[in-house]
Amino acid sequence: MAEILGYSMVGVGPTRLILLNDWMSDTSSWDQCRALIDTQRGSWAFLDLRGYGRSRAIRGVHTLSEAAADVLQTADSLGWARFGVVGHSMSSLIALHLAQTQRERVERVVVIAPPPPAGLGADAATLDYLRSVALAGTNQRLAGLELMWGDRLSPGWRAFKAARWQETADPQAAADYVDLFGKQGLPDPRLPIRVPVLAITGEQDAEVMRAAMVRELLAPLCTNLVVQPITESGHYPMQEAPPLTLTYVERFMAGA
């Protein structure tokens, strides 16, 4: 059964946005952008998926279909018939699925560092490793981040991300969500998306989530796609380049 997710609101403007968290944190990943929001033009609902942040105590099976139903239920509770959706990494798939199936409600979509529509196609060993990291303590998660991200950014950055992951996510929920992005992807990765889609990529991210690959993978699916790379960013543009990322999101959602 769908649930009303925990959320916080910023702004009172006519452009309505639902923003979702990623695998490694709740929506506090956007804290550096929140003070920059044009509160008279936009109404931003920062929704935490089941197992994260304000929704940490909400139990579930942690699937794409469950998450999409929760987003719609929360939008209903806000009285929002139409809205835009912003997804980051894992939740990009939720945003794209909503755009595929809820065109009468979803006006525009922004996906940031999106995985492939069909999922990453990880093998069993990789999926098991990702689940084990999700279930581990801070030190083991830190080691996992060092393995995945290397040393492009400081040790303090990796320590901060590992700590926030521990503080904001239920370990079992994080382990459950691995299937969503690591294996399953969209239920139908060929179903067209006819609403405008903006993909923001960090060009220091893994190759599959850089502009060239994202364009190649999303263009057959999205009839109205814009890809906006950020050259010096990795997987977290909202934290690595906050004003620029927010500007791209606001202008796109406003129809620019």
Secondary structure by P-SEA (a helix, b strand, c coil): ccccccccccccccbbbbbbcccccccccccccccccccccbbbbbcccccccccccccccccaaaaaaaaaaaaaaaccccbbbbbcccaaaaaaaaaacccccccbbbbccccccccccccaaaaaaaaaaaaccaaaaaaaaaaaccccccaaaaaaaaaaaaacccaaaaaaaccccccccccccccccccbbbbbbcccccccccaaaaaaaccccccbbbbbbbcccccccccccaaaaaaaaaaaaacc
